[in-house]
Amino acid sequence: MMRPMCGIGGVFNLDSEGPPPERELLGRMAASLHHRGPDERGFYRDRRVGLAHTRLSIVDLQSGQQPLSVDEGRLWIAYNGEIYNHVELRDELREEGWAFHTASDTEVVATAWCAWGPRALDRFNGQWAFALYDRERGELVLSRDRFGIRPLFYAEHRGRLLFASEIKALFAAEPALSQGFDPVGMDEALTFWSPQAPHTAFSGVAQLEPGHLRIVKPGQVVDRAYWRPTTPARSTG
């Protein structure tokens, strides 16, 4: 059975000239996700991005607060999930010269991205959804685990990309966001029990596909599959 986990949310300005994300908007997101992470709330904001996190303390109870930064504040991450091989990855990264300040798997995820870029996703054994912001590149990365165990939804509204662990956090952040039903998503819900990514029940909201990442810069959005299931070749014997 899936254990309850933290909640993440945020906003990214698709227009480089847009106003900074409002603290109140992030607060509404976090409030709507309180049930996912009742232990602690954290926020990060700059001119282009805002991140919110509600924490359920599981790994590194004392120093695992989020959003968390690595590489002298260059990368910021809001993360929901669990990386089962984070201890082994930490040891490998230390051998490569990377330093750690917490015992959390969150710091391992962010540091692995610093060291290996998107190839880090191939190394993770676990379930996750995260938003990672690179201040130097002005780039946001959204990622979801191979089987979509951890949820991650997003919507575009008035030149901004909103994202969160639950759809209601998007509506809490922007009440004007369209809440009309998506007939494809509703059909899938009745056929397959739930809408199939990227569809949701709402026309203005999508979900990141399992095994995918979304890289966002002002004026540029790239969706990429980092993993696809493979089918073994048929035996000819």
C-alpha positions as CSV (number, residue, x, y, z in Angstrom):
1,M,0.0,0.0,0.0
2,M,1.2,3.5,-0.9
3,R,2.3,5.5,2.2
4,P,1.0,9.0,2.5
5,M,3.5,11.6,1.4
6,C,4.2,15.3,1.2
7,G,2.5,17.8,-1.0
8,I,4.2,20.2,-3.5
9,G,3.0,23.1,-5.5
10,G,4.3,26.1,-7.3
11,V,4.1,28.7,-10.1
12,F,6.5,29.6,-12.8
13,N,6.3,32.8,-15.0
14,L,6.2,31.8,-18.6
15,D,6.7,35.5,-19.4
16,S,10.1,36.7,-18.3
17,E,8.5,40.1,-17.6
18,G,5.7,38.8,-15.4
19,P,5.3,39.8,-11.8
20,P,6.9,37.7,-9.1
21,P,4.7,34.9,-7.7
22,E,2.6,36.1,-4.7
23,R,3.2,34.7,-1.3
24,E,-0.6,34.6,-0.8
25,L,-1.0,32.3,-3.9
26,L,1.6,29.9,-2.5
27,G,-0.1,30.0,0.9
28,R,-3.4,29.0,-0.6
29,M,-1.8,26.1,-2.4
30,A,-0.1,24.9,0.8
31,A,-3.3,25.2,2.8
32,S,-5.1,23.0,0.3
33,L,-2.4,20.4,0.7
34,H,-2.1,20.4,4.4
35,H,-3.6,16.9,4.8
36,R,-0.7,15.5,2.7
37,G,2.0,17.2,4.9
38,P,0.8,18.3,8.3
39,D,4.2,18.5,10.0
40,E,5.6,21.6,8.3
41,R,5.2,24.1,5.5
42,G,8.0,25.8,3.5
43,F,8.2,28.3,0.7
44,Y,10.7,29.6,-1.8
45,R,10.2,32.6,-4.1
46,D,12.2,34.7,-6.5
47,R,11.3,36.9,-9.5
48,R,10.4,34.0,-11.7
49,V,9.3,31.0,-9.6
50,G,7.5,30.2,-6.4
51,L,7.6,26.8,-4.6
52,A,5.5,25.5,-1.8
53,H,5.9,22.3,0.2
54,T,3.9,20.6,3.0
55,R,5.9,18.0,4.8
56,L,5.1,14.6,6.3
57,S,8.4,13.8,8.1
58,I,9.7,10.4,7.2
59,V,13.4,10.6,6.3
60,D,15.8,12.9,8.3
61,L,13.2,14.2,10.7
62,Q,15.4,17.1,12.0
63,S,16.9,18.6,8.9
64,G,14.7,17.5,5.9
65,Q,12.9,20.8,5.4
66,Q,11.8,21.9,2.0
67,P,12.0,23.6,-0.4
68,L,15.7,22.7,-0.2
69,S,18.7,24.2,-2.1
70,V,22.0,22.7,-3.2
71,D,25.1,23.9,-5.0
72,E,25.3,27.1,-3.1
73,G,21.7,28.0,-3.8
74,R,21.7,27.4,-7.5
75,L,19.1,24.6,-7.5
76,W,15.9,24.6,-5.5
77,I,13.7,21.6,-5.2
78,A,10.2,20.7,-3.8
79,Y,9.9,17.0,-3.7
80,N,7.3,14.3,-2.9
81,G,8.3,10.7,-2.8
82,E,10.9,8.2,-1.6
83,I,14.1,7.1,-3.2
84,Y,14.9,3.6,-1.9
85,N,18.6,3.7,-3.0
86,H,19.4,7.2,-1.7
87,V,22.1,5.9,0.7
88,E,24.0,4.2,-2.1
89,L,23.6,7.2,-4.4
90,R,24.8,9.5,-1.7
91,D,27.9,7.4,-1.2
92,E,28.6,7.5,-5.0
93,L,28.1,11.3,-5.2
94,R,30.4,11.8,-2.2
95,E,33.1,9.8,-4.0
96,E,32.7,12.3,-6.9
97,G,33.3,15.2,-4.5
98,W,29.8,16.3,-3.7
99,A,29.1,17.4,-0.1
100,F,25.9,16.8,1.9
101,H,24.3,18.8,4.7
102,T,21.3,16.6,5.5
103,A,20.5,12.9,5.6
104,S,17.4,13.4,3.4
105,D,16.7,11.7,0.1
106,T,15.6,15.2,-1.2
107,E,19.1,16.4,-1.1
108,V,20.3,13.3,-2.9
109,V,17.8,13.9,-5.7
110,A,18.8,17.5,-6.2
111,T,22.6,16.8,-5.9
112,A,22.2,13.9,-8.4
113,W,20.6,16.3,-10.8
114,C,23.5,18.7,-10.4
115,A,26.0,15.9,-11.0
116,W,24.3,13.9,-13.8
117,G,21.5,16.0,-15.2
118,P,18.5,14.1,-16.6
119,R,20.5,10.9,-16.5
120,A,20.0,11.0,-12.7
121,L,16.4,9.8,-13.3
122,D,17.8,6.5,-14.6
123,R,19.5,6.0,-11.3
124,F,16.6,6.5,-9.0
125,N,14.9,3.4,-7.5
126,G,11.7,4.7,-6.1
127,Q,8.6,6.9,-6.5
128,W,8.6,10.6,-6.9
129,A,7.2,13.8,-8.2
130,F,9.4,16.9,-8.0
131,A,9.8,20.5,-9.2
132,L,13.4,21.6,-9.5
133,Y,14.4,25.2,-10.3
134,D,17.8,26.2,-11.7
135,R,18.4,29.9,-10.8
136,E,21.3,30.3,-13.2
137,R,19.5,28.9,-16.2
138,G,16.1,30.3,-15.3
139,E,14.7,26.8,-15.9
140,L,12.0,24.7,-14.2
141,V,12.0,20.9,-14.3
142,L,9.0,18.8,-13.4
143,S,9.5,15.0,-13.1
144,R,7.3,12.0,-12.3
145,D,8.3,8.5,-11.5
146,R,8.2,5.7,-14.1
147,F,4.8,4.4,-13.1
148,G,3.1,7.6,-12.0
149,I,2.8,6.5,-8.4
150,R,3.3,10.1,-7.3
151,P,0.8,12.6,-8.8
152,L,1.7,15.9,-10.5
153,F,-0.8,18.1,-12.2
154,Y,-0.3,21.4,-14.0
155,A,-2.2,24.2,-15.8
156,E,-1.4,27.3,-17.7
157,H,-3.2,30.5,-16.7
158,R,-2.4,34.2,-17.6
159,G,1.2,33.6,-18.6
160,R,2.0,31.3,-15.7
161,L,2.5,27.6,-15.2
162,L,0.8,26.3,-12.1
163,F,1.7,22.8,-10.7
164,A,0.8,20.8,-7.7
165,S,0.3,17.3,-6.2
166,E,-3.5,17.7,-6.3
167,I,-5.8,19.5,-8.7
168,K,-7.6,21.4,-6.0
169,A,-4.4,23.2,-5.1
170,L,-4.4,24.6,-8.6
171,F,-8.0,25.9,-8.2
172,A,-7.1,27.3,-4.8
173,A,-4.2,29.2,-6.3
174,E,-6.2,30.6,-9.2
175,P,-10.0,30.5,-8.6
176,A,-10.5,31.8,-12.2
177,L,-8.9,28.7,-13.7
178,S,-11.4,26.9,-15.8
179,Q,-13.2,24.0,-14.0
180,G,-15.1,22.7,-17.0
181,F,-15.1,19.0,-17.5
182,D,-12.9,17.3,-20.1
183,P,-15.1,14.7,-22.0
184,V,-12.1,12.6,-22.8
185,G,-10.9,12.5,-19.2
186,M,-14.4,11.7,-18.0
187,D,-14.8,8.9,-20.5
188,E,-11.4,7.4,-19.4
189,A,-12.5,7.7,-15.7
190,L,-15.6,5.7,-16.5
191,T,-13.7,3.2,-18.6
192,F,-10.4,2.8,-16.7
193,W,-11.3,3.9,-13.2
194,S,-9.3,7.2,-13.6
195,P,-8.3,9.5,-16.4
196,Q,-5.2,8.5,-18.3
197,A,-2.3,10.9,-18.4
198,P,-2.0,13.6,-19.7
199,H,-5.8,13.9,-19.3
200,T,-7.7,14.7,-16.2
201,A,-11.4,15.3,-15.5
202,F,-10.9,19.0,-16.1
203,S,-10.4,20.6,-19.5
204,G,-7.9,23.2,-18.2
205,V,-5.7,20.8,-16.2
206,A,-3.3,18.1,-17.3
207,Q,-1.2,15.6,-15.4
208,L,2.5,14.9,-16.2
209,E,2.8,11.5,-17.8
210,P,4.6,8.7,-15.9
211,G,8.2,8.4,-16.9
212,H,8.3,11.9,-18.3
213,L,9.8,15.2,-17.4
214,R,8.8,18.7,-18.5
215,I,11.5,21.4,-18.9
216,V,10.2,25.0,-18.9
217,K,11.9,28.3,-19.7
218,P,10.2,31.6,-20.6
219,G,9.0,31.0,-24.2
220,Q,9.9,27.3,-24.3
221,V,8.3,24.1,-23.0
222,V,9.8,20.7,-23.7
223,D,8.1,17.4,-22.7
224,R,10.4,14.4,-22.8
225,A,10.1,10.7,-21.9
226,Y,13.1,9.5,-19.9
227,W,11.7,5.9,-19.6
228,R,9.4,3.7,-21.5
229,P,8.4,0.1,-20.7
230,T,10.0,-2.5,-22.9
231,T,8.5,-5.7,-24.2
232,P,10.9,-8.8,-24.2
233,A,11.5,-10.3,-27.5
234,R,9.5,-13.5,-28.2
235,S,11.5,-16.7,-27.8
236,T,12.1,-18.6,-31.0
237,G,12.9,-21.8,-29.2
